[in-house]
């Protein structure tokens, strides 16, 4: 079966084609992505109305591109999958509307996909896919969760953020330092030139005895340091900005690392999956790889270009759900979207 996946939950328009196989994970045939970063940079963050309008412009040309690259016709698509939530309501409606219109015109079934499940299963697109069961660290946008993944559709939340997520801590701290948008990559790049021990920043809930996260206090500490440094933060003759960026990144990674290792110990599992945008962070991958190697644990990640939102993860999640008998594509072309949609309720 050929699955066409459409992702439009925020500021990236993604379209992809995935084919199920008789054995093993489905394989990616083609994918294309358009990022709205340049458009939103002028505003310092995503403008929902602009994001929705841009998705409308991009989705059909991207669909034509992936079909051409895979040398397939639209009629050869068996299922049209789309991101149903969570995300920006207007942006989600674009992908859902296009997907259901395509399905109706082709007389093919459609399937709504949970955005976070797409991220969670994205490592199955890599050259070194994981095997079930495993512990997953899902760090995407406003979500930071640790979970036990037994199989497709069977997810047990072990711990999650009680306030700001790791991605928000990166983005908000970067904004406080004047590093621009998108904040996470900008902060990490700046941190490469800094001293990660220059500022003593908190590691919230590190010794809480559970697997929950909290990064709001870290953001407040960064604000305090920014105010203390004043104009000297931006003085090119000092390393203050790079040092603060490096110290912030080190604090976030330290918490993610220690909690992930605690989850592995608590479950006794020997496989670790990291997915979501923060999963592309160089320091996190380095330290987690070292720790997992020492503990005899296999660590798995999506390919770097598939860490951000993309259509490939949506098509893959749809294909894996159908293969596992967790969901049946429907010939019902009415649709709704779920801007707020906990994975635990899916």
Buried (B, 14 or more C-beta within 10 A) or exposed (E): BBBBBBBBBBBBBBBBBBBBEEEEBBBBBBBBBBBBBEBBEEEEEBBBEBBBBBBBEBBEEBBEBBBEEBEBEBEBBBBBBBBBBBBBBBBBBBBBBBBBBBBBEBEBBBBBBBBBBBBBBBBBBBEEEBEEBBBBBBBBBEBBBBBBBEEBBEBEBBBBBBBBBBBBBBBBBBBBBEBEBBBBBBBBBBBEEBBBEBBEBBBBBBEBEEBBBBBBBBBBBBBEBBEEBEEEBEEEEEBBBBBBBBBBBBBBBBBBBBBBBBBBEBBEBBBBBBBBBBBBBBBBBEBBBEBBEEEEBBBBBBBEEBBBBBBBBBBBBBBBBBBEEBBEBBEEBEBEBBBEBBBEEB
